């Protein structure tokens, strides 16, 4: 287990500030997720931590040692990429054993470690196969096992689940999470998928345009977004934002419900909600529409649990409400969250 610290790290590619003066510190043994839209600099940051990209400025520390100018192999880090890059001509056993063989580890120890890692990922029965005889999920497990035999003190993962279909992805996610808790190795995981980030992360780092916008637990990120970018990037559908003067009022779709259901929740704010579209999704219903004066009506979404069977028709206006404690306020100009509600 180890701590990774990033101090004032920047990376410029010509004019492009891929990573812009980032400070970040992991907690030992945590699962930290770097989340952000394509091109926000997540991969570049991860590659700098791994030592395969050189920072333009700043320092990287692992276990309190500055490693900024040390080559990757001295960092005791294992990185698994989007493409697993298994050696096609080698069996699963030899693929997993490869990093140990190159280090000159003796045969008996290699056998022991390969079997340990294979057991960890439940791939013992695949050891004699070649990568082409494996499913996508199995290949992924082999890649993870190969990274783990080195017993790295830090594990870096760059969208390792992105090649899997939805069902496999969900089970691979659970597996990865359980495995990480079992081994307790500090893990930094890159994704642009907010569902994945919420499900996997002890903490999430939300990035945009090379900068960190917020670091927090999934719950903090979801309920107390630092700014309108985080509020709308995390959550699907995103947080509703209504403009009043220089303050934006935000609320999550699941907090915006028919007023008649709002008994006993305390103080609520009520809006006339003109419904323009509904989507029945089984477990829930999404209701789209507008609130506010016709001249500057704002588009908002309500997410109703499937258990709410009230008839809601397109073209009609209903009274919808949000508990006051679920309102969030943002400064319109900076986008930053503020405690100040609209005047
Ligand atoms: P994605 O999710 O699409 O992988 P990302 O958040 O990981 O995106 P990066 O790959 O870190 O983003 O890229 C950040 C920025 O740096 C992008 O604008 C990208 O075009 C640029 N960039 C990355 N690598 C290079 C490079 N080798 N040369 C020039 N520009 C680069």
Boltz pocket constraint, residues with backbone or C-beta under 6 A from the ligand:
constraints:
  - pocket:
      binder: B
      contacts: [[A, 13], [A, 16], [A, 17], [A, 18], [A, 36], [A, 37], [A, 38], [A, 39], [A, 40], [A, 41], [A, 42], [A, 43], [A, 44], [A, 45], [A, 192]]
      max_distance: 6.0
